[in-house]
Amino acid sequence: MVGLAANEPVAIVRESALESISEAFNHYSLPLGIVASLAAAMPTMEPALLAHTLYIFGTTHAPSPAH
């Protein structure tokens, strides 16, 4: 799902993938490493996709990308 969210050219597909990832984070505590590749895709994301991505990063509770 992360690869799809990061690389898919169709915005609605990316959004669906990000929503699925967000839902997983609502039920499980997952590490930043699982979703870290989303950071590279952020410059290509529309505002709604960025909101999903920032939520996902926040739910990892990682203090910073280096940790």
N, C-alpha and C positions, 0 to 999 in steps of 0.2 A: 504494500500500500504506500509506503514511504517513497519508493521509486516512482510510482505512478503520480503521486502528488508533486514530486519534484520535477518530473520530466514530461508529463503529458501536455501537449499543446492546447487541448480543449479545456477551457476554464471550468465548465460545469463538471467535467470528469475529475479535474483536480480538486474541485470543491467537495465532491462526493467522497473522494479518497481522504481528504483532510477531515471531513465530518466523521468518517469511520474511525480514523486514528483518534480523534477527540473522544469518541464514544469509548474506545478501548481504555484511554487514560482516565475516563470517569469511573472505571471499574477496577483498574489495576494500577499499581505503582510501577512505572517503567523508567529505565534509565535514559539519560540524555543521548547516549550513544546510539540508541535505536532510531532517533529522529534527527540526529545532527546534520545529516545530508540535506535537510530542508533549508538550512541556513544559506547554502549556495544558490538556491532557487528563489530566495526572497526578492531579489531585484526584478524578477520577471512576474511577480504576483500582483494581482489587483488588490485593492484595499480589503475586500471581504476575505480573500485568501490569506492575506497577511494577518488579519484578525484571528483566523483559525490557527495559523502557524504560531503566533505569539502565545495563544492560549495553550497550545501543545507544549511549547518550550517552558511555560510557566508551571505546568503540571508536573514536570520532571523534578522540580524543587532543587535543581542543580544550582549551586552558588554562582557558577560562571562556566562558559564553554570549556575552559581549561581543566576543570575538575571532573 
